Amino acid sequence: MRRKTKMIHGGVTGDEQTGAVSVPIYQVSTYKQDSVGNHRGYEYSRTGNPTRAALESVIADLENGKAGFAFGSGMAAISTVMMLLDSGDHIVMTDDVYGGTYRLMTKVLNRFNLNHSYVDTSYPEKAEAAITDKTKALYVETPTNPLLKITDIAKMAEIAKKHDLLLIVDNTFATPYWQQPLDLGADIVLHSATKYIGGHSDVVAGLVAVHSSELAERIHFIQNSVGGVLGPQDSWLLMRGIKTLALRMEAIEANTKKIVEFLQGHDQVSSIYYPGLSDHRGHDIALGQAQGFGGMISFDVGSGERAEKVLKTVKYFTLAESLGAVESLISLPAKMTHASIPADRRAELGITDGLIRISVGIEDSEDLVEDLKQALNE
Ligand SMILES: *Cc1c(COP(=O)(O)O)cnc(C)c1O
């Protein structure tokens, strides 16, 4: 099955019994048993729900895995995966991971003696150097937010294998349409499905996919024990979103390239972060491990004052956190998504006050470019 076909025909797609071409929303918590302990595959919806199960089969297929899991948020998915580790274990992580993941590690899981080291995994040798005898996993986000740093997934898989570690990849920015980490050797791939997979700014959800049945069993056990599952209505919305994921990603890719072209020629823009640029560090790796570069662009306009003026003046870019929706979004990482990171740490990472991040939507690219043009020239 080719990639676009898979978005439509991957996993469970309809209802055998009625012929409905959309999976019904099984708004139910419990299931009648035919006799004591004798049920038809479902007994309680935390453990399993037919609508969620259909979505879970879809994400497994999209990621070329064998099992999938759906959670009430990306953070619920990440927390569940982290619970595969034991107290005293250590994990090596990409240093500019999503802020919520950073918070989970430094303010919550640290209290359970789950330790971590942040390294710039775009240099895999730095990740390898950070491995200790307690290290049990490598955790990679690629591309990252907001500087779109690229980590070589296959190389990280090699290191993981050599040291007998799990490789976990947050694939939110790339989506399963453009990048398939399990094929590159990752053990676990996860998503904030709130972003591109849902795609319409109307669901908060998380997804996980794995190859190994042993890992699948352990994750299902934790999912059922901890209970952060996705409800049937939201599971259905994600399946609906996935039907157009290919179309949206292609439209976003085309729009993004047009916007980058415009920004490159603008004298107020000092640097542009986009993996599709040949001078972006990691461009060649992105080209090799993904089929597209995605719809995120960050660019520097020189000062926080100028950046805020741009944000105030744009018409078609909605000022909001989050990303990956049909509508274009604009944000100021230093004051919004990354405000909780100390200023010196922000500076170290390269997140300047004048750095604007946009998540490109599917509007007419001409409108988006004209809008940025008027905002930058104001
Ligand atoms: C948003 C996001 C998350 C967290 O997901 P939620 O659905 O908001 O809980 C994790 N990783 C990345 C890369 C994200 O962008």
The ligand as an SDF file (V2000), in Angstrom:
LIG
                    3D

 15 15  0  0  0  0  0  0  0  0999 V2000
    2.4160   19.3330   21.8090 C   0  0  0  0  0  0  0  0  0  0  0  0
    3.5420   18.4050   21.8760 C   0  0  0  0  0  0  0  0  0  0  0  0
    3.6110   17.4070   22.8690 C   0  0  0  0  0  0  0  0  0  0  0  0
    2.5710   17.2820   23.9630 C   0  0  0  0  0  0  0  0  0  0  0  0
    1.3330   16.8870   23.4580 O   0  0  0  0  0  0  0  0  0  0  0  0
   -0.0840   17.3320   24.0860 P   0  0  0  0  0  0  0  0  0  0  0  0
   -1.0480   16.7070   23.1350 O   0  0  0  0  0  0  0  0  0  0  0  0
   -0.1340   18.8180   24.1230 O   0  0  0  0  0  0  0  0  0  0  0  0
   -0.1480   16.7330   25.4430 O   0  0  0  0  0  0  0  0  0  0  0  0
    4.6800   16.5370   22.8350 C   0  0  0  0  0  0  0  0  0  0  0  0
    5.6430   16.6320   21.8970 N   0  0  0  0  0  0  0  0  0  0  0  0
    5.6190   17.5830   20.9470 C   0  0  0  0  0  0  0  0  0  0  0  0
    6.7060   17.6440   19.9460 C   0  0  0  0  0  0  0  0  0  0  0  0
    4.5670   18.4990   20.8960 C   0  0  0  0  0  0  0  0  0  0  0  0
    4.5670   19.4530   19.9590 O   0  0  0  0  0  0  0  0  0  0  0  0
  1  2  1  0
  2  3  1  0
  2 14  2  0
  3  4  1  0
  3 10  2  0
  4  5  1  0
  5  6  1  0
  6  7  2  0
  6  8  1  0
  6  9  1  0
 10 11  1  0
 11 12  2  0
 12 13  1  0
 12 14  1  0
 14 15  1  0
M  END
$$$$
